[in-house]
Amino acid sequence: MQKRDSLFRSVCLLLLIGVIPLIGLAQDSDLKPVTNKYAIKNATIVQAPGKTIQNGTILIENGIIKAVGSSVSIPADAWIVDADSMFVYAGFISGLSNIGVDKPKEEEQNDDRRLTGNPSYERAGITPGNSAREMLKSDEKSMEDFRKLGFTASHSVPHDGMLPGTGSIILLGGKDSESMVVKDQTSMFSQLSGADGVYPNTVIGVMAKYRDLYRKASQARDYESKYNSDPNGMERPATDATLQALYPVVSKQMTVAFKAESVKDIMRVIALQRDLGFKMMFGEIKQGWDAIPAIKSTGAPVFLSLDLPEWKEEEKKEEEKDEEKEKEEKTPTPEELEEKALKERQNAMIKNYYTQTGKFQSNGVKFGFSTMEVKSKDLKTNLLKIIENGLSQDQALAALTTEPASILGVSNLMGTIETGKMANLVVSDTAYFTKDANVRYVFVDGIKYEYEAKKKKKKSGGEAVNPSGSWNYTTETPQGNGSGVIKIEGNPGDYSGTITVSFNGSTNDIENLVVDGNNVTFSFKINMGEEVTVDISMNIDGDTFEGTLSVAAFGSFPMEGSKEPEK
């Protein structure tokens, strides 16, 4: 079934770009399967932290790593990715996030004041029966935002409430939730967040409610178990879906993923865990440096937040200038000394966020990273600053790959580049943990996504190109080339146009066209039994362009073209 589905998806994509004519499908019942083999060659392959192969090759087939090494034979039908001077890493894993999970719309609440002290479970943010799996959207914006940074998998959980529901380990690629989910019911996500306007709406109230729910669930499970064993003389157990959803937690079969940002939150969560005894992992820790001994004593896995306060290098330089200036000037006033001391305390506090990972490492507490609140545009910068402040590149890579894979129980599937594992890979044009590195390819379950180097995105000076005109394009696939025409008209801020696809000569309206320097992006929709969105990125250089054609569930394919001369 998996192989047939893979073939179907590939055929649909090739139909879209015009490689297989529609009439050909009707006439040829013995259609040869399209290639699903890739060979990434001439690369520096970082198989795992501290384990590297120079000038190596990775062979991918049917979404699996078939071979990796310096002397791999490349099949004739494999699509070659020449990664000369590039680096390949195992795809990154977010240890705790909301990636891919649709956020429910906020609705205005008109509560009956008589019920604010005893609201419904749902109104109180208590929905342990909800599942991230049921809320996944393959086109949710964060999927692409984090995938282009190198993330290929995530432990994703529902949004909002003290008990939002259960998490799933998902792939950052796939047509629907069924194809995205690697492992379901991974955890019960919990947080010390009260409900707005009803009980429990304080941290203390949440903790009291948590204890109450846990004990009720434990009692209900025990009574139900006895009844199922011998119901003679016993009343039939009341059915409570919310309590039943907590049975795996009270039975210690499911881990509670507890979001705990501050020291206070951490200590409160530890108190709850010691009182009730549930299995636990910490998530989204931001201020944990003073709680490291207490955290270590629990033995619970840890995911540290990559959402860090801004700490500008310019501020550091300004401090150094101030120090030099003070030496030359007269003795500072008490007010100036107080201001300086305040600034030093603020900088020391901010520095703790960036040195926290090194402190956890030096204290023997292994950790991964969580991405619940970090903005994708800040993530790489924050990682590099963490490395500047004491964490080694190998340790950072471990926190993105091997550690989360181990904590989440998927080391047999992902986290390293080894034969037999999922083809979840990130390819960068130089070592990833350097400022100028660009992610060029990401493979998710063997599906390739291609990205342009940032340095090629804009002209010098950042002047926007005028994309108006007719552009002939071709796109390259493992089976051959497709072609069409892109027509754009209008003025800056008000462009429109059409694109043709070659399998049936249809013309489709262009949507969401954006010009950024010499980069032009847009999308269009095409019906292939169901409506599919195709994203186009063009980097224009005079009368030619290079770019990519991307379909979320199928990957990215290179395209190029040229402008027709004006008549």
HELIX and SHEET records of a PDB file:
HELIX    1   1 GLN A    2  ILE A   17  1                                  16    
HELIX    2   2 LEU A   22  GLN A   27  1                                   6    
HELIX    3   3 ARG A  113  LEU A  115  5                                   3    
HELIX    4   4 ALA A  132  MET A  135  1                                   4    
HELIX    5   5 LYS A  141  ARG A  147  1                                   7    
HELIX    6   6 SER A  177  MET A  180  1                                   4    
HELIX    7   7 VAL A  203  SER A  229  1                                  27    
HELIX    8   8 ALA A  241  ALA A  245  1                                   5    
HELIX    9   9 TYR A  247  VAL A  250  1                                   4    
HELIX   10  10 VAL A  263  LEU A  276  1                                  14    
HELIX   11  11 TRP A  289  ALA A  291  5                                   3    
HELIX   12  12 ILE A  292  THR A  298  1                                   7    
HELIX   13  13 GLU A  313  GLU A  328  1                                  16    
HELIX   14  14 PRO A  334  SER A  362  1                                  29    
HELIX   15  15 SER A  376  GLU A  388  1                                  13    
HELIX   16  16 GLN A  393  LEU A  400  1                                   8    
HELIX   17  17 THR A  402  ILE A  407  1                                   6    
HELIX   18  18 LYS A  454  LYS A  456  5                                   3    
SHEET    1   A 4 ILE A  64  GLY A  69  0                                        
SHEET    2   A 4 LYS A  51  GLU A  61 -1                                        
SHEET    3   A 4 LYS A  37  ALA A  48 -1                                        
SHEET    4   A 4 TRP A  79  ASP A  82  1                                        
SHEET    1   B 7 ILE A  64  GLY A  69  0                                        
SHEET    2   B 7 LYS A  51  GLU A  61 -1                                        
SHEET    3   B 7 LYS A  37  ALA A  48 -1                                        
SHEET    4   B 7 PHE A  87  ALA A  90  1                                        
SHEET    5   B 7 LEU A 425  SER A 428 -1                                        
SHEET    6   B 7 VAL A 439  VAL A 444 -1                                        
SHEET    7   B 7 ILE A 447  GLU A 450 -1                                        
SHEET    1   C 8 PHE A  92  SER A  97  0                                        
SHEET    2   C 8 PHE A 151  SER A 156  1                                        
SHEET    3   C 8 GLY A 165  LEU A 171 -1                                        
SHEET    4   C 8 VAL A 181  GLN A 191 -1                                        
SHEET    5   C 8 THR A 255  LYS A 259  1                                        
SHEET    6   C 8 MET A 280  ILE A 285  1                                        
SHEET    7   C 8 VAL A 302  SER A 305  1                                        
SHEET    8   C 8 PHE A 367  SER A 370  1                                        
SHEET    1   D 9 THR A 507  ASP A 509  0                                        
SHEET    2   D 9 ASP A 494  THR A 500 -1                                        
SHEET    3   D 9 GLY A 480  ASN A 491 -1                                        
SHEET    4   D 9 GLY A 469  THR A 477 -1                                        
SHEET    5   D 9 GLY A 555  LYS A 563 -1                                        
SHEET    6   D 9 THR A 544  VAL A 551 -1                                        
SHEET    7   D 9 GLU A 531  ASP A 541 -1                                        
SHEET    8   D 9 ASN A 519  ASN A 527 -1                                        
SHEET    9   D 9 GLU A 511  ASP A 516 -1                                        
END                                                                             
